[in-house]
Amino acid sequence: MVQQNTLKRDEGQLGRYHLLKRVGRGGMGEVWLAEDPQLHRQVAIKMLPLQERYDEKDAALFEREAQVVASLNHPHVLPVHDYGEQHLPDGQVINYLVMPYISGGSLSDLIGRRTAAGEGFHYREALAFLLQAADAIDYAHTQGMIHRDIKPANMLLRSEESLLLADFGIALMVSHDDDVEGSGAMIGTPLYIAPEQAQGRPTEASDLYSLAVIAYQFITGRPPFQAETSYATIVQHIVQAPPSPLQWHPDLPEECVAVLLRGLAKKPEERYATAREFVMALIRSLGVENLLPASPLPLPSTVPTQEGANKLLTRRNLLIGTGTVAGIAALSGGIWAMNRRTAPPPITKKKSSGMEQPAMVLRDSKTAPKAMVWKPGENILATSCYDDSTVKLWNIDVFRIQNLPMYESTYTKNDLPIAQQLAWSQDGKYLAVINGHDINLVDMYIDIFSADLKSKLAGFEQGIKIHSPFIKGLVWIENRYLVAAWDGPDHGDYIYLGMWDTLHPQLRPEPTRIKAIPSILDGDIGKYLELSISPDATSLALSSSGSVFVGKTEMVGNQVVWKETLPARLPSANTFVQGAIWTNDGKRFLAISLDVVINYVFGWDLTAKPTDLLRFGIPQDATNFTYIVAYPKADKSMFAAGTEDGKIYIWDGQTMKLPVRALISPPSIKGGIMSLAWSTNGQWLAASYGDVDVTILIWKI
């Protein structure tokens, strides 16, 4: 192809991206695996068909559509990171989109693998894929985007249970027609195309029709329309009634037949209003609605218990068969059918490698979360990603019940220009977020959201403005007062401490200043400035690179007052404090550091001399520590620290010995620990990794 010659001339460079190898090719262009040298991650680049000459109208259309596609933000929509165009010396132009690289292939690929191995899909897997795709389609429709090319090859798999709908807007970009709906141009794939779309008039209902074609194949093992040529197949979509599924399965419930035929109605207005409505009607028609969730979440793929399975009609066990249907190239040779004799494929457990495995894998972020915090009393994890400006909520209990190997966030707040630290109030009613409001990095704000992130606390709608870009600490006191610490304009001489009463929003007291003690090794206090609260939520620990101050704060008139209750804790001369935390008994303070000899974990007994350091045993192969967190309950004295090579060590805080446990990330995760968070019930330890897949692992403790 022309692109191959171009790549040779340009030495594998497209914009700032280094092209590694081509991984896909079709009528809508090529897909290349590439490396982003700026963000140090692998990406997938979709190159649209080469344009023979530059056209301003086409360029404007591409940019407009690319911006719309890049704005889509949904757990089952493949995100777009970047887009661009590259002009070649001969006047030709390459338009391209940059997306995450999904190594699991497409649903079409999975069908091929299962078929080749003689394996099938349990009905729950099939319905899960349909419902995930439906939710993505409906979301895109609410954003004014019609896909125009729904098919298995455009359904990418992060795992064999989690789907991402890809190529939104590609069909329109490739058409090079600014008014495709009125031009009479036909875009789409003949096997799945809706009648009105084949006539150049695509609507939202056209995507629903294509999804119904896929559902029809799941149930009957063949597409509703297939002729010897693409043109003849398109004509069948336009003029012929779909064959009854009863031709292939006479025992199929009449309700299911009716749902499928309504989904394939010739007139768009006669179909279901939404894709989700169609799939849920299909689920009900098969009599399995009590076994599948009604909420827009990924569906479980586990095989039901024997007792539950005996209650199911055998016709409800949807499987991909092992035969072939000639001409269905998109299905990789597989057929989709209900088999009345074949049992659902068993779940096979991977052989143990002797390495402890995480309980859950979370992947729904573009960049690694820099802050994570569990909601008090509930297994809901809040994460903030500074680089992609989002705050996400993850309901771990829901995910655990779903029993899937990988999950998406429950809710995303994505209109925060700069999202930094997070802090839950002790009762879990409010989540405070350090936010930029804009990207000028001159001032920062503290926004106070409701627990679901959907509203702000009355009186604080505009946030709390702080004249510093370096807010490094945020805590609650008594569910009422917010306290924050930041590095001021003097950069190293003072730590600033602010306090606000959420019951009296009109009060905005002046912050107090605390004289800092810089480290000999690193004089920048803002770099390691942190604020933490004691387990009884009465005292504060304010740490910089060279000291830890322990005290209490209160509002007196229009002024914040700091009262030091213990002498400042000072590290040794050749080290600095990083990531300091309270122990759960409130009697000790722990931190990680790097001195001139070795990286280590140390601390202070608050009842001993301020200069007496506690040193804990460090494994010989431990790399630099990056984050430390304490076990939150009083029944055990534990703490954990993560390293830059992705290991997590857990210590018994009562001893000074080596760690009692090590959590080692799977080999596929090649990144250090960015942050750690221990659930308030002590059962779950969340770890954020700086790998290319932006992974959060949930470990069972």
Secondary structure by P-SEA (a helix, b strand, c coil): caaaaaaaaaccccccbbbcccccccccbbbbbcccccccbbbbbbbccccccccaaaaaaaaaaaaaaaaccccccccccccccccccccbbbbbbbbcccccccaaaaaaaaaaacccccaaaaaaaaaaaaaaaaaaaaacccccccccccbbbcccccccccccaaaaaaaccccccccccccccccccccccccccccaaaaaaaaaaaaaaacccccccccccaaaaaaaaccccccccccccccccaaaaaaaaaaaccccccccccaaaaaaaaaaaacccccccccccccccccccaaaaaaccccccccccccccccccccccbbbbbbcccccccccccccccbbbbccccccccccccbbbbcccccbbbbbbccccbbbbbaaaaaaaacccbbbbcccccccccccbbbbcccccbbbbbccccccccbbbbbbbcccccccccccccccccccccccccccccccbbbbbbbccccccbbbbbbbcccccccbbbbbbbbbbbbcccccccccccccccccccbbbbbcccbbbbbbbbbcccbbbbbbcccccccccccccccccccccccccccccccccccccccccccccccbbbbbbbcccccccccccccccccccbbbbbcccbbbbbbcccccccccbbbbcccccccccccccccccccbbbbbbccccbbbbbbcc
